[in-house]
């Protein structure tokens, strides 16, 4: 009998109850975790911040809500 690891894929979602910075940090951790699983280079803080803003909008856009 072989042992198998079962992974459940979860989709990261922006949490409106959290600050922009908390969402950015959470997304960056999730993104880099996945990148490590595939042997990809992890994103720097600046790269992650730029990509996050590209996908979810800038901090100023969220402060206007």
C-alpha positions as a printed NumPy array, in Angstrom:
array([[  0.   ,   0.   ,   0.   ],
       [  1.493,   3.328,  -1.009],
       [  1.016,   6.546,   0.885],
       [ -0.354,   9.485,  -1.05 ],
       [ -0.527,  13.122,  -0.16 ],
       [ -3.866,  14.702,  -0.895],
       [ -3.902,  18.416,  -1.568],
       [ -7.04 ,  20.462,  -1.679],
       [ -6.801,  23.453,  -3.935],
       [ -8.203,  26.642,  -2.454],
       [ -8.805,  29.851,  -4.277],
       [ -7.487,  32.952,  -2.546],
       [-10.082,  35.713,  -2.177],
       [ -9.757,  39.345,  -1.14 ],
       [-11.204,  39.768,   2.367],
       [-12.999,  43.11 ,   2.671],
       [-12.824,  42.859,   6.49 ],
       [ -9.02 ,  42.976,   6.391],
       [ -6.774,  45.916,   5.6  ],
       [ -5.196,  46.222,   2.168],
       [ -1.803,  45.382,   3.686],
       [ -3.165,  42.258,   5.406],
       [ -4.677,  41.057,   2.128],
       [ -1.428,  41.79 ,   0.284],
       [  0.577,  39.822,   2.848],
       [ -1.859,  36.894,   2.793],
       [ -1.923,  36.814,  -1.015],
       [  1.859,  37.036,  -1.236],
       [  2.281,  34.114,   1.181],
       [ -0.239,  32.003,  -0.761],
       [  1.279,  32.924,  -4.11 ],
       [  4.838,  32.148,  -3.038],
       [  3.764,  28.888,  -1.4  ],
       [  2.269,  27.768,  -4.714],
       [  5.31 ,  28.953,  -6.667],
       [  7.557,  26.871,  -4.371],
       [  5.396,  23.789,  -5.034],
       [  6.174,  24.117,  -8.752],
       [  9.84 ,  24.974,  -8.306],
       [  9.331,  28.545,  -9.487],
       [ 11.177,  31.595,  -8.223],
       [  9.341,  33.323,  -5.39 ],
       [  8.298,  36.94 ,  -5.861],
       [ 10.12 ,  39.757,  -4.12 ],
       [  8.04 ,  42.086,  -1.946],
       [  8.056,  44.722,  -4.696],
       [  7.077,  42.223,  -7.396],
       [  4.281,  40.859,  -5.219],
       [  2.969,  44.352,  -4.43 ],
       [  2.938,  45.317,  -8.117],
       [  1.199,  42.077,  -9.17 ],
       [ -1.321,  42.349,  -6.329],
       [ -2.197,  45.934,  -7.331],
       [ -2.527,  44.818, -10.95 ],
       [ -5.008,  42.085, -10.01 ],
       [ -6.91 ,  43.593,  -7.057],
       [ -6.401,  47.336,  -7.495],
       [ -4.282,  49.856,  -5.664],
       [ -4.45 ,  50.712,  -1.997],
       [ -6.021,  54.091,  -2.787],
       [ -8.8  ,  52.366,  -4.756],
       [ -9.696,  50.292,  -1.707],
       [ -9.563,  53.247,   0.689],
       [-12.288,  54.997,  -1.313],
       [-14.805,  52.192,  -0.653]])
